[in-house]
């Protein structure tokens, strides 16, 4: 997986880079299909103190891409919340795919039993 970080008005330290990489790699536990991740870290000094840091993430995967955005008072808190949102979206996507396969299999089994 390719990881691209774009800091905006944020000094990108090794600790921030490592934390972002760990969080995004954790998402690979939900699916191995993640091709690339683009993470934008934004600090807005004019925003409310509760929304000073914004994290936007775009995951490139086969099919529709996944996006999430979150603002918080601290950068690490915003990153944690946005990763939770992405994990939820990935789980939902995986559940939809498995349910679709199961319904097709069940339909085929029913047709076989009835002989049509």
Buried (B, 14 or more C-beta within 10 A) or exposed (E): BEBEBEBEEBEEEEEBBEBBBEBBEEBEEBBEBBEEBBBBBBBEEEEEEEEBBBBBBBBBBEEEEBBBBBBBEEBBBBBBBBBEBBBEBBEEBEEEEEEEEEEEEEEEEEEEEEEE
